[in-house]
Amino acid sequence: MLHIPIPKKIIKSIVIITILSFLMITCKKKKEPAKAESIFVGQDYEGGKVAYIFEPGDDGFIAGKAHGLIAATADQSTTVEWGCYSTSIVN
């Protein structure tokens, strides 16, 4: 088998190009946050439904930005116990 030495400078260049190519392929531009006027209760959003939009006076309200609660459209788990552990809660 013939062994041809590869200069360290070339190996370093190949590694840098590979890393940069990987980063360019995998990095996505972040989605712009929604503006307050474009969101409404009941709208499909980010995998759920908008359940509540914060209003002035609510903790978490920021003027000009949409913040609130998004509800899941399906049960997230049927094995999680909610409420007080080992305590029966009757509806």
C-alpha positions as YAML, in Angstrom:
chain: A
units: angstrom
residues:
- id: 1
  name: MET
  ca: [0.00, 0.00, 0.00]
- id: 2
  name: LEU
  ca: [1.33, 3.39, -0.97]
- id: 3
  name: HIS
  ca: [1.33, 6.03, 1.75]
- id: 4
  name: ILE
  ca: [1.20, 9.63, 0.55]
- id: 5
  name: PRO
  ca: [1.49, 12.20, 3.33]
- id: 6
  name: ILE
  ca: [-1.12, 14.96, 3.28]
- id: 7
  name: PRO
  ca: [0.10, 18.33, 4.51]
- id: 8
  name: LYS
  ca: [-1.54, 19.57, 7.74]
- id: 9
  name: LYS
  ca: [-2.57, 22.80, 6.01]
- id: 10
  name: ILE
  ca: [-4.73, 20.87, 3.52]
- id: 11
  name: ILE
  ca: [-6.30, 18.73, 6.28]
- id: 12
  name: LYS
  ca: [-7.09, 21.86, 8.29]
- id: 13
  name: SER
  ca: [-8.71, 23.49, 5.23]
- id: 14
  name: ILE
  ca: [-10.83, 20.40, 4.55]
- id: 15
  name: VAL
  ca: [-12.02, 20.28, 8.17]
- id: 16
  name: ILE
  ca: [-12.94, 23.99, 8.18]
- id: 17
  name: ILE
  ca: [-14.81, 23.71, 4.86]
- id: 18
  name: THR
  ca: [-16.68, 20.64, 6.12]
- id: 19
  name: ILE
  ca: [-17.74, 22.37, 9.35]
- id: 20
  name: LEU
  ca: [-18.84, 25.54, 7.55]
- id: 21
  name: SER
  ca: [-20.80, 23.51, 4.98]
- id: 22
  name: PHE
  ca: [-22.54, 21.59, 7.77]
- id: 23
  name: LEU
  ca: [-23.47, 24.82, 9.58]
- id: 24
  name: MET
  ca: [-24.81, 26.43, 6.42]
- id: 25
  name: ILE
  ca: [-26.97, 23.42, 5.64]
- id: 26
  name: THR
  ca: [-28.37, 22.85, 9.14]
- id: 27
  name: CYS
  ca: [-28.90, 26.42, 10.36]
- id: 28
  name: LYS
  ca: [-32.33, 27.81, 9.63]
- id: 29
  name: LYS
  ca: [-33.46, 31.37, 9.93]
- id: 30
  name: LYS
  ca: [-35.54, 31.81, 13.07]
- id: 31
  name: LYS
  ca: [-39.19, 32.38, 12.48]
- id: 32
  name: GLU
  ca: [-40.22, 35.93, 13.26]
- id: 33
  name: PRO
  ca: [-42.47, 36.16, 16.31]
- id: 34
  name: ALA
  ca: [-46.09, 36.80, 15.56]
- id: 35
  name: LYS
  ca: [-47.43, 40.33, 15.79]
- id: 36
  name: ALA
  ca: [-50.25, 40.89, 18.24]
- id: 37
  name: GLU
  ca: [-52.76, 41.90, 15.57]
- id: 38
  name: SER
  ca: [-52.22, 38.73, 13.50]
- id: 39
  name: ILE
  ca: [-53.06, 36.23, 16.27]
- id: 40
  name: PHE
  ca: [-56.55, 35.34, 17.47]
- id: 41
  name: VAL
  ca: [-58.06, 32.89, 19.98]
- id: 42
  name: GLY
  ca: [-58.86, 29.57, 18.32]
- id: 43
  name: GLN
  ca: [-56.18, 29.96, 15.65]
- id: 44
  name: ASP
  ca: [-53.89, 27.00, 14.88]
- id: 45
  name: TYR
  ca: [-50.42, 28.07, 16.00]
- id: 46
  name: GLU
  ca: [-47.12, 26.30, 16.67]
- id: 47
  name: GLY
  ca: [-48.74, 22.86, 16.91]
- id: 48
  name: GLY
  ca: [-51.65, 23.86, 19.12]
- id: 49
  name: LYS
  ca: [-54.57, 26.28, 19.36]
- id: 50
  name: VAL
  ca: [-54.32, 29.82, 20.72]
- id: 51
  name: ALA
  ca: [-56.28, 29.64, 23.97]
- id: 52
  name: TYR
  ca: [-55.62, 33.07, 25.49]
- id: 53
  name: ILE
  ca: [-53.83, 36.25, 24.46]
- id: 54
  name: PHE
  ca: [-52.40, 38.39, 27.25]
- id: 55
  name: GLU
  ca: [-54.03, 41.76, 27.69]
- id: 56
  name: PRO
  ca: [-52.86, 44.95, 29.41]
- id: 57
  name: GLY
  ca: [-52.72, 44.23, 33.15]
- id: 58
  name: ASP
  ca: [-51.86, 40.53, 32.68]
- id: 59
  name: ASP
  ca: [-48.51, 39.27, 33.92]
- id: 60
  name: GLY
  ca: [-46.45, 38.69, 30.80]
- id: 61
  name: PHE
  ca: [-48.20, 41.33, 28.69]
- id: 62
  name: ILE
  ca: [-45.81, 43.25, 26.39]
- id: 63
  name: ALA
  ca: [-47.35, 45.98, 24.25]
- id: 64
  name: GLY
  ca: [-47.09, 45.27, 20.52]
- id: 65
  name: LYS
  ca: [-46.14, 41.60, 20.99]
- id: 66
  name: ALA
  ca: [-48.30, 38.50, 21.00]
- id: 67
  name: HIS
  ca: [-47.92, 36.46, 24.17]
- id: 68
  name: GLY
  ca: [-50.40, 34.09, 25.69]
- id: 69
  name: LEU
  ca: [-51.31, 30.44, 26.06]
- id: 70
  name: ILE
  ca: [-51.38, 27.73, 23.41]
- id: 71
  name: ALA
  ca: [-53.42, 24.62, 24.18]
- id: 72
  name: ALA
  ca: [-52.54, 21.18, 22.87]
- id: 73
  name: THR
  ca: [-54.97, 19.70, 20.36]
- id: 74
  name: ALA
  ca: [-54.56, 16.17, 21.75]
- id: 75
  name: ASP
  ca: [-53.76, 14.54, 25.07]
- id: 76
  name: GLN
  ca: [-50.04, 14.74, 25.75]
- id: 77
  name: SER
  ca: [-50.00, 11.70, 27.98]
- id: 78
  name: THR
  ca: [-52.40, 9.21, 29.43]
- id: 79
  name: THR
  ca: [-49.93, 7.96, 32.04]
- id: 80
  name: VAL
  ca: [-49.22, 11.19, 33.92]
- id: 81
  name: GLU
  ca: [-51.07, 11.63, 37.19]
- id: 82
  name: TRP
  ca: [-52.45, 15.13, 37.60]
- id: 83
  name: GLY
  ca: [-53.47, 16.69, 40.86]
- id: 84
  name: CYS
  ca: [-52.49, 15.46, 44.29]
- id: 85
  name: TYR
  ca: [-50.49, 12.21, 44.22]
- id: 86
  name: SER
  ca: [-52.51, 9.27, 45.63]
- id: 87
  name: THR
  ca: [-55.52, 11.52, 46.30]
- id: 88
  name: SER
  ca: [-58.75, 10.93, 44.49]
- id: 89
  name: ILE
  ca: [-60.16, 14.12, 42.94]
- id: 90
  name: VAL
  ca: [-63.81, 13.93, 41.94]
- id: 91
  name: ASN
  ca: [-65.18, 16.24, 39.27]
...
